Amino acid sequence: MNTNSQREAAARATCVLLMLAILVPALVLLAGCGGNTPEGAVRGHLNAWQSLNWEAYKKTVNPEKKLTKDQEELAKQKFKQIQVKFQDLKMQTGLDPKDKNRATVTIVSGKAIYTATILGKKKTDTQDITKMDSRDRPTFDVVRMNGAWYVDTKLG
């Protein structure tokens, strides 16, 4: 092999490695499964809700909490009725001391802005989570299954 051929082969090999380095993580992210951490699962759940992405939202929930087709359609309609925007959320995770595959994630600060149409008029409500009593702050049970964390709730 001459020097030019060796350089071309090395360049092709480098290109293939770079493409793999980009594609493999992208495919993992597109799989849409739970998060890598309890907080990651909750963030994915809330981000999907905020963007009104029903399919992504479903993938953040414990896969064992299946719904019938009718139940899912009703849950999807309910999901789309309230728009939400989250700002500056901070979370705190409490791991279950008896089960390493369970945890609780509490939103400890930030804001949630809810918008819904009620009797034909758009209504908006803002919750400042920081000002809420700690017992009333949004809390999510999460569960780890097959190495991924999911919000442990029903969709409906």
N, C-alpha and C positions, 0 to 999 in steps of 0.2 A: 504494500500500500504506500502511495506517495504521501507527501506531507499535506497536500491539499485535500486528499481523500480522508486522511486522518482528522483534519480540522473539521471537514463537513460532517463526518461521523460523530465527532465530539459535540458539534453544534446541534445536531439532530437529537442526540442523547440528552443534552442539556434542555432542549426545548420540550422533549417528552417528559422529563422529570418535573419541569416547571408546570406543565399542563396538569400532571397528576397532582402536584402539590396544591393546585388551585381547585381542581375538580373534586377530589375526594372530600375535602371539608364542605364544599358546596353541596354535594349530594347528601352528606350527613345532615346538613341544615335543612335541606328540602324534604327530608323524610318526615318532618313534622311531628316527631315523637316528643316525649316529655323533655324537661330540662336536665342539665347536668347537676344542678343543685336544687334544693328546695326553693330558694328565692328565684332561681332561674325559671322554674316551673310556674311560679306565681306571676313573674314578669311576663312570660310568654302568654299566659292566660289573660292578663290585663291588657297587654298590647293587642291581642287578637280581638278582645272586646272593644277596645278603643277604635280599632280600624274596621269594626263590624265584619270581621272575617270569620264567618261561621265554621268553615272547614278547619281553619287553624285553631279556633276556639275548642272545637270538639277534640282535637288531637292533644290538647293540654290536660284533658280530663281523664281520670282513671279509666282505662279501656274496659274494665270489668263492669262499668256502670252503663251498660247498653240500654237503649230505648227502642221501643217498637217504632215502626215507620210513622204511625199517627202521633205518638208522643214526641218524636223528633221534630215533626213538622210544627207542632204546637210550640215546642221549646224554641225553635228557630224564629217563629213569629214574635214570641215574647222577647227574645234576644235583640231583635231589630227595633223594638219599640222605644228603647231608652238608649240614647247616645251618651257616651261618657268620654271625658278627657281627664287624664291624670297628669299632675304636675309635681315634679320634685319628690317623688315617693322614696321613702327610706323604709327598709324592712328589718325585722329582727326575727331570727330563726331559733326555735327551741326544739332540740332533738329529743325524741322519746327515749328515756333512759332504759326502757325495757325492750324496745324494738328499733334497731338501727335503720329500718326501712320506713320509719314513720317520723314525721316532724310537724310542727305548727309554725306557720309564717304569719307574723302580725305586721301590718302597716303601721308604723309608729309616727310618721310625719308625712306631710305633703297635702295636696288637695285633689279632690274628685269633683268634677263639674258635670252634673247630670242634666240632660235636656230631653224633654218628652213633649209630645203634643197631647194636651188634655182639653177635651171639649172644643177642639178646633184651634186652640191657641198654644203656641210654644211656651213652655215654662222651663226655667232654668233654676237649678239649686246647686249651691257650692258648699261642699263640706270641707272644712279645714280640720284635717285629721289630727294635727298637732294639738288642737284645742279640745279634742274629745277626751272624755274619761277613758283611761287606759282599758277598762273592761268593755267599752263600746267600740273600740277600734276594729276595723276589718281584720278578720283572722281566717286563715285558710289552712285546713288540714291537707297535708301532702303525703304521698306514699311513693316509695321506690319500687319499681317493677322492672325486672330485666335490666337493671343498671340505670334506668331513667326515672326521673321524678315527675309525678303527675299530681294535679289538684284532685283531691279525693272528694268529689261532689257529684251530684246528679245534674244532668243538663237541664232537666225540666223543673 
